[in-house]
Amino acid sequence: MKKLMILGASYSQMPLIQAAKRLGIYTIVCSTPGSWPGFAEADECSYTDISDPQAVLAEARRTQIQGITTCCLDTGVPAIGTVCEAMGLTGPKAIPAQTASDKWKMKEAFVKAGVQTARHIRVRSEEELEAALSQLTFPVILKAVDLMGSRGIFRSNTKEEARANYRLTMEATGKDYCLVEEFIEGTLFGAEAMLKDGKFLYCLLDNTEAFISAVPTPVGHSVPFDEEEALGAQAREQVGKAAKALGLDNCPVNCDLIWKDGRVYVVEITARAGATCLPEIVGEFFGINYYEAIVRLALDLGVEEMFHLDGEHPAVLSHTLLSLRDGIVKEIRNDNAPSGDILDLSFNICPGEEIHRYRNGRDRLGQVILKGSTLTECRKRLQEVLSKIHIEFME
């Protein structure tokens, strides 16, 4: 029986663990100790800090795995690269995986390769921040280079805001530097893809529903891409250049993009499948279980034939359930009847739990995934579904 190490044990990795077990794979789930649901699902648990590549490598050697992967999570990507390179497993190499996990190193690679991306400068002090602000055009974004889910990222319209946000960013990051870059005021969208031996098996562009707070934060995705005809070829070219710039290969790819005035810019790219229900959207679009594709790729079991690019594909839409206020949940009521177009309607909160006004991905309450013949139909249906979900708070 082949052994697969999965990094992360939260609800986001549960479908990946379950997919591996359906394929008859022995699963070893790694994470720090805690009441993570993935531990109960796994065949074997490893209480290992997945942000420590050498600790993960030691566990990988001890357990004699044949593959290693994750999804919806950046933290373990450098460890995956380290393990794959050291043990000769299928996956990204160490340096590309490390570069994909540091937004500054990533942006530097983009510039060298001619990828269309926002102007940026690394800053280590308030003095360097002042120098950077004199070279960039406002608005700017202060970014922690090592966090995901829009954490440690702040838009600044003035120098005063930038100075205050620099302190917040440096409090959030584990690095001694952060990134300041020009903010392109365009339309956010994304791409999911998979690389095998230097070639894309597919590259699916998606519309991004953004929650506007400190910065636009993805809270939903949908396919097909609204601007496919006008921007599809350019977007795929930029995704390909970005992946090549980092040296990514034999891995899923998640890429954030933005377009403005007919020009596509790469925000960031990473060597794992995206979050916010993107694996479910990809799977429904191609009529497969995408988590199984991720497992098969990591174990080199053959995945090329899973993606049928021709023929008809459904419209698919996801939306994150969120709250606009803080409070303790009294009751969750879902008045939606079961329906074939509702692929998923689930909550990751319970009555009695304290929830927070939505700021980033950690504040999600649940999710909705819908399918239909057109996106117009899906978007209309989403409003109907949301109108029948009620969350009451204790007063």
C-alpha positions as CSV (number, residue, x, y, z in Angstrom):
1,M,0.0,0.0,0.0
2,K,1.4,3.4,-1.0
3,K,1.8,6.0,1.7
4,L,0.9,9.6,1.2
5,M,1.8,12.4,3.7
6,I,-0.7,15.2,3.8
7,L,0.3,18.5,5.4
8,G,-2.5,20.2,7.3
9,A,-5.4,18.6,9.2
10,S,-8.2,21.2,9.1
11,Y,-11.5,21.0,7.4
12,S,-9.9,22.2,4.2
13,Q,-7.7,19.1,4.0
14,M,-10.5,16.7,4.9
15,P,-11.6,16.1,1.2
16,L,-8.0,15.4,0.3
17,I,-7.6,12.8,3.0
18,Q,-10.9,11.2,2.1
19,A,-9.9,11.1,-1.6
20,A,-6.6,9.3,-0.8
21,K,-8.4,6.7,1.3
22,R,-10.9,6.0,-1.5
23,L,-8.0,5.3,-3.8
24,G,-6.6,2.8,-1.2
25,I,-3.8,5.0,-0.1
26,Y,-2.4,4.9,3.5
27,T,-2.6,8.5,4.8
28,I,-0.2,10.2,7.2
29,V,-1.5,13.6,8.3
30,C,0.9,16.1,9.7
31,S,0.1,19.2,11.8
32,T,0.8,20.6,15.2
33,P,-1.3,19.1,18.0
34,G,-4.9,20.2,18.3
35,S,-8.4,19.0,17.8
36,W,-8.1,19.1,14.0
37,P,-10.7,16.9,12.2
38,G,-8.1,15.5,9.8
39,F,-6.4,13.6,12.6
40,A,-9.5,11.5,13.2
41,E,-9.8,10.8,9.5
42,A,-6.1,9.8,8.9
43,D,-4.6,6.3,9.1
44,E,-1.7,7.8,11.0
45,C,-1.1,11.1,12.7
46,S,2.2,13.0,12.9
47,Y,2.4,15.9,15.3
48,T,4.9,17.9,13.3
49,D,5.3,21.6,12.6
50,I,4.6,21.7,8.8
51,S,6.3,25.2,8.6
52,D,9.6,23.4,9.4
53,P,10.9,21.7,6.3
54,Q,13.6,19.7,8.0
55,A,11.2,18.4,10.7
56,V,8.8,17.3,7.9
57,L,11.6,15.6,6.0
58,A,12.6,13.7,9.1
59,E,9.1,12.4,9.4
60,A,8.8,11.6,5.7
61,R,12.0,9.5,5.9
62,R,10.8,7.8,9.1
63,T,7.5,6.8,7.7
64,Q,8.9,5.9,4.3
65,I,6.3,7.8,2.2
66,Q,5.9,7.6,-1.6
67,G,4.3,11.0,-1.9
68,I,3.5,14.3,-0.1
69,T,1.0,17.0,-0.8
70,T,-1.4,19.6,0.6
71,C,-4.3,21.8,-0.6
72,C,-5.7,25.2,0.3
73,L,-2.7,26.0,2.5
74,D,0.6,27.8,1.9
75,T,2.3,26.9,5.2
76,G,3.6,23.5,4.1
77,V,4.6,24.3,0.5
78,P,8.3,24.8,1.3
79,A,8.4,21.5,3.2
80,I,6.8,19.7,0.2
81,G,9.6,21.0,-2.0
82,T,12.3,20.0,0.5
83,V,10.9,16.5,0.8
84,C,10.3,15.9,-2.9
85,E,13.8,17.0,-3.8
86,A,15.5,15.1,-1.0
87,M,13.6,11.8,-1.5
88,G,13.1,12.0,-5.3
89,L,9.3,12.2,-5.0
90,T,6.9,13.8,-7.6
91,G,6.4,17.4,-6.8
92,P,8.0,20.9,-6.8
93,K,11.7,21.3,-6.0
94,A,12.9,23.0,-2.9
95,I,13.9,26.4,-4.3
96,P,10.7,26.9,-6.4
97,A,8.5,25.9,-3.4
98,Q,10.4,28.4,-1.2
99,T,10.1,31.2,-3.7
100,A,6.4,30.5,-4.1
101,S,6.0,31.0,-0.3
102,D,7.7,34.4,-0.1
103,K,5.9,37.2,-1.9
104,W,9.0,39.3,-2.3
105,K,11.1,36.5,-3.8
106,M,8.2,35.7,-6.0
107,K,7.8,39.2,-7.3
108,E,11.6,39.5,-8.0
109,A,11.4,36.3,-10.1
110,F,8.4,37.8,-12.0
111,V,10.3,40.9,-12.9
112,K,13.3,39.0,-14.1
113,A,11.1,36.8,-16.3
114,G,9.1,39.7,-17.7
115,V,5.8,38.8,-16.0
116,Q,3.3,41.6,-15.9
117,T,3.0,42.6,-12.3
118,A,2.7,45.6,-10.0
119,R,5.8,47.7,-9.1
120,H,7.1,46.7,-5.7
121,I,9.9,47.4,-3.2
122,R,11.0,45.3,-0.2
123,V,11.3,47.3,3.1
124,R,13.0,46.4,6.4
125,S,12.6,49.7,8.3
126,E,10.5,52.9,8.5
127,E,13.4,54.7,6.7
128,E,13.3,52.2,3.8
129,L,9.5,52.6,3.8
130,E,9.8,56.4,3.3
131,A,12.3,55.9,0.4
132,A,9.9,53.4,-1.2
133,L,6.9,55.6,-0.9
134,S,8.7,58.4,-2.7
135,Q,9.2,56.0,-5.7
136,L,5.8,54.5,-5.9
137,T,2.4,55.8,-7.0
138,F,-0.5,55.8,-4.5
139,P,-2.5,53.8,-3.5
140,V,-0.1,51.2,-2.3
141,I,-0.4,47.9,-0.6
142,L,1.7,46.8,2.5
143,K,2.1,43.0,2.4
144,A,3.4,40.4,4.8
145,V,5.3,38.1,2.5
146,D,4.7,34.9,4.4
147,L,0.9,34.9,5.2
148,M,-2.2,33.8,3.3
149,G,-5.9,34.6,3.4
150,S,-5.3,38.4,3.1
151,R,-3.7,38.5,6.5
152,G,-1.1,41.2,7.1
153,I,-2.1,43.0,3.9
154,F,-3.3,46.6,4.0
155,R,-4.2,49.2,1.4
156,S,-2.8,52.7,2.0
157,N,-4.0,55.9,0.2
158,T,-1.6,58.3,1.9
159,K,1.8,58.2,3.5
160,E,0.2,58.5,7.0
161,E,-1.8,55.3,6.3
162,A,1.2,53.6,4.9
163,R,3.3,54.3,8.0
164,A,0.5,53.0,10.3
165,N,-0.1,49.9,8.1
166,Y,3.7,49.2,8.0
167,R,3.6,48.6,11.7
168,L,0.6,46.4,11.5
169,T,2.2,44.3,8.7
170,M,5.4,43.9,10.6
171,E,3.4,42.8,13.7
172,A,1.7,40.1,11.6
173,T,4.7,38.7,9.7
174,G,7.3,36.2,10.8
175,K,9.9,37.9,8.6
176,D,12.0,41.0,9.2
177,Y,10.8,42.6,6.0
178,C,7.6,43.2,4.1
179,L,6.6,44.3,0.6
180,V,5.1,47.6,-0.5
181,E,3.7,47.7,-4.0
182,E,1.5,49.8,-6.2
183,F,-2.2,48.9,-6.0
184,I,-3.7,48.2,-9.4
185,E,-7.4,49.2,-9.2
186,G,-8.7,46.6,-11.6
187,T,-10.9,43.5,-11.5
188,L,-9.6,40.5,-9.5
189,F,-9.8,37.0,-11.0
190,G,-7.9,33.8,-10.8
191,A,-6.6,30.6,-12.4
192,E,-6.3,27.0,-11.2
193,A,-3.9,24.8,-13.1
194,M,-1.9,21.6,-12.9
195,L,1.7,21.1,-14.2
196,K,3.1,17.7,-15.1
197,D,6.6,17.3,-16.6
198,G,6.7,21.0,-17.7
199,K,3.3,21.1,-19.3
200,F,-0.1,22.4,-18.2
201,L,-2.7,19.6,-18.0
202,Y,-5.3,22.4,-17.8
203,C,-5.5,26.0,-16.9
204,L,-9.0,27.2,-15.8
205,L,-9.7,30.9,-15.3
206,D,-12.3,31.9,-12.8
207,N,-14.2,35.0,-11.8
208,T,-13.4,36.2,-8.2
209,E,-16.1,37.6,-5.9
210,A,-14.2,40.0,-3.7
211,F,-15.1,41.3,-0.2
212,I,-13.9,44.8,0.1
213,S,-12.2,45.6,3.4
214,A,-8.5,46.6,3.8
215,V,-7.9,45.0,0.5
216,P,-10.2,43.0,-1.8
217,T,-10.4,39.5,-0.3
218,P,-11.7,36.5,-2.3
219,V,-15.0,35.1,-0.9
220,G,-16.2,33.3,-3.9
221,H,-15.3,32.0,-7.4
222,S,-17.2,31.0,-10.5
223,V,-16.6,29.5,-14.0
224,P,-16.6,30.0,-16.9
225,F,-14.6,33.2,-16.8
226,D,-16.7,36.2,-17.9
227,E,-13.8,37.7,-20.0
228,E,-12.6,34.5,-21.6
229,E,-12.9,35.8,-25.2
230,A,-11.1,39.1,-24.5
231,L,-8.5,38.1,-21.9
232,G,-8.2,34.3,-21.8
233,A,-5.2,33.9,-24.1
234,Q,-3.3,36.8,-22.4
235,A,-4.1,35.5,-18.9
236,R,-2.9,31.9,-19.7
237,E,0.3,33.3,-21.1
238,Q,1.0,35.3,-17.9
239,V,0.2,32.2,-15.7
240,G,2.6,30.2,-17.8
241,K,5.3,32.8,-17.5
242,A,4.8,33.1,-13.8
243,A,5.0,29.4,-13.2
244,K,8.1,29.2,-15.4
245,A,9.7,32.2,-13.6
246,L,9.5,30.3,-10.3
247,G,10.4,26.9,-11.8
248,L,7.2,25.2,-10.6
249,D,6.4,21.8,-12.0
250,N,4.6,18.5,-11.0
251,C,2.1,20.4,-8.8
252,P,-1.3,22.0,-8.7
253,V,-1.1,25.8,-9.3
254,N,-3.2,28.6,-7.8
255,C,-2.8,32.1,-9.3
256,D,-4.3,35.4,-8.4
257,L,-4.6,37.9,-11.2
258,I,-6.1,41.3,-11.9
259,W,-7.0,43.0,-15.1
260,K,-7.3,46.7,-16.0
261,D,-7.7,48.4,-19.3
262,G,-7.3,45.2,-21.2
263,R,-4.0,44.2,-19.5
264,V,-3.6,41.2,-17.2
265,Y,-1.3,41.4,-14.2
266,V,-0.1,38.5,-11.9
267,V,-0.6,39.2,-8.2
268,E,0.8,35.9,-7.0
269,I,1.2,32.2,-7.8
270,T,1.7,29.2,-5.5
271,A,2.4,25.5,-5.8
272,R,-0.9,24.1,-4.3
273,A,-4.6,24.0,-5.1
274,G,-6.6,27.1,-4.2
275,A,-9.0,27.6,-1.3
276,T,-12.5,29.1,-1.2
277,C,-14.0,25.9,-2.9
278,L,-11.7,26.1,-5.9
279,P,-11.0,22.3,-5.9
280,E,-14.7,21.7,-5.9
281,I,-15.3,24.1,-8.8
282,V,-12.5,22.5,-10.9
283,G,-13.8,19.0,-10.2
284,E,-17.4,19.9,-11.1
285,F,-16.3,21.7,-14.2
286,F,-14.4,18.7,-15.5
287,G,-16.7,16.1,-14.0
288,I,-14.0,14.6,-11.8
289,N,-12.9,14.6,-8.1
290,Y,-10.1,17.1,-8.2
291,Y,-8.8,16.0,-4.8
292,E,-8.2,12.6,-6.4
293,A,-6.2,14.2,-9.2
294,I,-4.0,16.0,-6.6
295,V,-3.4,12.6,-4.8
296,R,-2.6,10.8,-8.1
297,L,-0.2,13.6,-9.2
298,A,1.7,13.4,-5.9
299,L,2.1,9.6,-6.2
300,D,2.8,9.7,-9.9
301,L,-0.2,7.4,-10.6
302,G,-1.2,9.1,-13.9
303,V,-3.5,12.1,-14.0
304,E,-3.2,13.3,-17.6
305,E,-6.5,11.6,-18.9
306,M,-8.6,13.2,-16.1
307,F,-9.0,16.6,-17.8
308,H,-11.2,16.7,-20.8
309,L,-10.8,20.2,-22.2
310,D,-13.3,19.8,-25.1
311,G,-17.1,19.4,-24.9
312,E,-19.6,21.1,-22.7
313,H,-18.9,22.2,-19.1
314,P,-21.4,23.4,-16.5
315,A,-21.4,26.8,-14.8
316,V,-20.2,26.5,-11.2
317,L,-20.2,29.1,-8.4
318,S,-19.0,29.2,-4.8
319,H,-19.7,31.7,-2.1
320,T,-18.3,32.0,1.4
321,L,-20.8,32.5,4.2
322,L,-19.8,35.4,6.5
323,S,-21.0,37.8,9.1
324,L,-20.9,41.6,9.1
325,R,-20.9,41.7,12.9
326,D,-19.3,40.1,16.0
327,G,-21.3,38.0,18.4
328,I,-22.2,34.6,19.8
329,V,-24.4,32.4,17.6
330,K,-27.8,31.5,19.1
331,E,-29.3,29.7,16.1
332,I,-28.4,28.7,12.5
333,R,-31.4,28.1,10.3
334,N,-31.3,26.9,6.8
335,D,-34.7,26.9,5.0
336,N,-33.4,25.7,1.7
337,A,-34.9,22.4,0.5
338,P,-32.5,19.8,-0.9
339,S,-31.9,20.5,-4.6
340,G,-29.8,19.1,-7.4
341,D,-28.2,22.5,-8.2
342,I,-27.0,22.9,-4.6
343,L,-23.8,20.9,-4.5
344,D,-22.8,22.0,-1.0
345,L,-24.4,24.1,1.7
346,S,-22.4,23.7,4.9
347,F,-21.4,25.5,8.0
348,N,-18.2,25.3,10.1
349,I,-19.7,27.0,13.1
350,C,-22.2,25.8,15.8
351,P,-24.6,27.6,18.1
352,G,-22.8,28.9,21.1
353,E,-19.7,29.8,19.2
354,E,-18.3,33.3,19.0
355,I,-17.9,34.6,15.5
356,H,-16.3,37.8,14.1
357,R,-17.1,40.4,11.5
358,Y,-15.5,39.1,8.3
359,R,-12.0,40.5,7.7
360,N,-10.1,37.5,6.1
361,G,-10.5,33.8,5.4
362,R,-10.2,32.8,9.0
363,D,-13.6,34.4,9.7
364,R,-15.6,32.2,7.3
365,L,-18.8,30.6,8.6
366,G,-19.5,28.1,5.8
367,Q,-19.9,27.8,2.1
368,V,-22.4,27.4,-0.8
369,I,-21.5,25.7,-4.1
370,L,-24.0,25.9,-7.0
371,K,-24.1,24.6,-10.5
372,G,-26.3,25.5,-13.5
373,S,-26.4,25.9,-17.2
374,T,-25.2,29.5,-17.1
375,L,-23.5,31.8,-14.6
376,T,-26.5,34.2,-14.8
377,E,-28.7,31.4,-13.6
378,C,-26.2,30.5,-10.8
379,R,-25.9,34.1,-9.6
380,K,-29.6,34.6,-9.4
381,R,-30.0,31.3,-7.6
382,L,-27.3,32.3,-5.0
383,Q,-29.4,35.2,-3.9
384,E,-32.4,32.9,-3.4
385,V,-30.3,30.5,-1.4
386,L,-28.8,33.2,0.8
387,S,-32.2,34.7,1.5
388,K,-33.1,31.4,3.2
389,I,-30.1,31.2,5.6
390,H,-30.6,32.9,8.9
391,I,-28.1,33.3,11.8
392,E,-29.4,34.6,15.0
393,F,-27.2,36.1,17.7
394,M,-27.4,36.0,21.5
395,E,-28.3,39.5,22.8
